[in-house]
Amino acid sequence: MTKATNTTTANRIKEDLIQKIKSRQARVCVVGLGYVGLPFAVEKAKVGFTVIGIDQNPRRAQQVNAGISYITDVPSSELEPLVQKGLIKAVTDFSLASTADVIVICVPTPLTRNQVPDLQYVISVTENIARHLRPGQLISLESTTYPGTTEEVLLPLLQRSGLKVEEDYFLCHSPERVDPGNKRYTTKNTNKVVGGVGPHSLEVAQAFYEQTIEHVVPVSSARAAEMVKVFENTFRAVNIALVNELAILCDKMGLNVWEVLDAAFTKPFGILPFYPGPGVGGHCIPIDPHYLEWKAREYGFTTRFIGLAGEINRRMPEFVREKVHRTLNEVGKAVSRSKILFIGMAYKKDLGDCRESPAIRVAELLLEDKAEVLYHDPHVDEIELNGRLYRSVPLEEETVKGVDLVVITTDHSSIDYRMLVQNAPVILDTRNATKGIAGREGKVVLL
């Protein structure tokens, strides 16, 4: 076959796929039905795409097929009609992957204990896709990772199929930008960055994402798209570390860090609001900057800001532990003979997500100090602390009065903070959740 014939065939494959996408006839496969994958699948099904969801967790697949959502941002009232219409179906294997025209990878990318990227889920999924790959498919990686992953990890695995990228199939990276619990910015109205491994892949990917997302932002390569995502979260990690360090300094200087920050943020230019807390949690900020830090070493470059920010943020649970000791000492209590009530185990307000939650680390540190620990979280029914299962206790006046210290680690909106201030012997508030409540002076210790 001549080069001209190859080009003609490749163009036909590309145009046929774009036409399928624009007519909503393309079948979409979403691998990983978590905080990123399920909302994405729902958005695609809403506009008429038929969506196959693959998740190795049988319970998740069963819930999706029953129209029951386990993700806060996806009401069951939205999911159920789509399932009933046959627009969404969940399975636990890759047997239907070859029937899909677009495959979107939304699996976790954690770190190992040594802060090294762990791509086992991405690699496993890509190997499965390679076994089912056929001409006329778009593969999109949405999982956050270091710059180069799409071309250096996915592409060699997909090439095992014998098919050629940019001719037979198309490959891109489009980093997820999910903010769980955010009511203003959703999958649909959050700008979407897309980078392909070549111009044809970018063209197909842009056509695909434009069907459901209001504004798609194309960049020159998959590597650029990967860098965009890790920079976004590194930006947040560094600024959170800055205010966390400021909180420690203000503590030593006898200043109220919250007062200082609130006043600083009245400046109408040149500053962005960030606030301190007991640490950082979730699926992005504690992890993603280390992907960039690790990759930089390949180029003989040390990302000093990123490393320092990680050290400061990881130090915060220890700082809260120290502050608990000091707060109890001031009222004549030893930690080892104290009962401590935590308010919140989730990493973020109004969510039940406990991934990398600093509240868990603080509680475990105090358990090591022989404190008696209990917690209340309206979104987290149970949690494992140091190998033991704990259940959320009801937040009642007698419970609050019966402890030696209340530690507010997650500022859920539904908590009755006025009741806490009125009944708790003393409160350590790491989120400034009691701001504006009468009577907190002398009762509440701020981070």
Buried (B, 14 or more C-beta within 10 A) or exposed (E): EEEEEEEEBBEEBBEEBBEBBEEBEBBBBBBBBBBBBBBBBBBBBBEEBBBBBBBBBEEBBEBBBEBEBBBBBBEBEBBBBBBEEEBBBBBBEBEBBBEBBBBBBBBBBEBEEEBEBBBEBBBBBBEBBBEBBBBBBBBBBBBBBBBBBBBEBBBEBBEEBEBEBBBBBBBBBBBBBBBBBEEEEBBBEBEBBBBBBBEBBBBBBBBBBBBBBEEBBBBEBBBBBBBBBBBBBBBBBBBBBBBBBBBBEBBEEEEBBBEBBBEEEEEEEEEEEBBBBBBBBBBBBBBBBBBBBBBBEEEEEEBEBBBBBBEBBBBBBEBBBEBBBEBBEEEEBEBEEBBBBBBBBBBBBBBBBBBBBBBBBBBBBBBEBEBBBBBBBBBBEEBEBEEEEBEBEEBEEEBBEEBBBBBBBBBBEEBEBBBBBBBBBBBBBBBBBBBEBEEBEEBBBBB
